[in-house]
């Protein structure tokens, strides 16, 4: 039997498809007897699903550079440090 801490680690690995078959078997066995970890696993899976469904995008390098330049301009106009 694995500990709750080990179950959380395997749960995270499983989220990214990095858990081995034996890891998943150990996790499922633990989740069958530990309600707290089972609840954590359900919530973690739900969070993963929501993140995968979200239309998230990061800024392009050009957008990041434009923000850096603007921040440099604003900092240059502020009080001296």
Number of C-alpha atoms within 10 A of each C-alpha: 9 12 12 15 10 15 25 17 15 21 25 16 15 18 15 10 9 13 17 12 10 9 19 17 12 16 26 15 14 19 18 10 10 14 11 10 20 19 12 15 21 12 12 16 16 12 12 13 12 11 11 10 9 8 7 7 6 7 8 9 9 9 11 12 12 12 12 12 12 12 12 11 11 10 11 10 9 8 6 6 3
